[in-house]
Amino acid sequence: MLMETINKKRTRVEVSTSVKGVKTFSCTVELMDGTNEEILAESDALVAELDKRYPATIEATKETKQ
C-alpha cells in the first residue's frame, strides 16, 4: 500500500481599523507535517502580501514608536 503525506495548511488573518483610520493586521500560519523552513516561508509570503495590501501609514509608524 502506498501512503501519501498530505500537508494541511491553515492561515488566519485579522485586519482591524483604529479610530484614526489606521489599518493593522495579525496573521497565523499553521502547516501540519511541514518543516520549520516551510512554515516560515509561508508566513513570510503572507506577511509580504499583507504589507503590500495594507501598507504602514505615517501615523501608524509614529504610534508604534511611542
SULLINNOR-V353772 format. One record per backbone hydrogen bond with DSSP energy under -1.0 kcal/mol. CO is the residue of the C=O (numbers start at 0). NH is the residue of the N-H. If there is no record, write none. Layout:
{{CO & NH} {CO & NH}}
//
This chain:
{{7 & 31} {9 & 29} {11 & 27} {13 & 25} {15 & 23} {17 & 20} {21 & 17} {23 & 15} {25 & 13} {27 & 11} {29 & 9} {30 & 33} {34 & 38} {35 & 39} {36 & 40} {37 & 41} {38 & 42} {39 & 43} {40 & 44} {41 & 45} {42 & 46} {43 & 47} {44 & 48} {45 & 49} {46 & 50} {47 & 51} {48 & 52} {49 & 53} {56 & 60} {57 & 61} {58 & 62} {59 & 63} {60 & 64}}
//
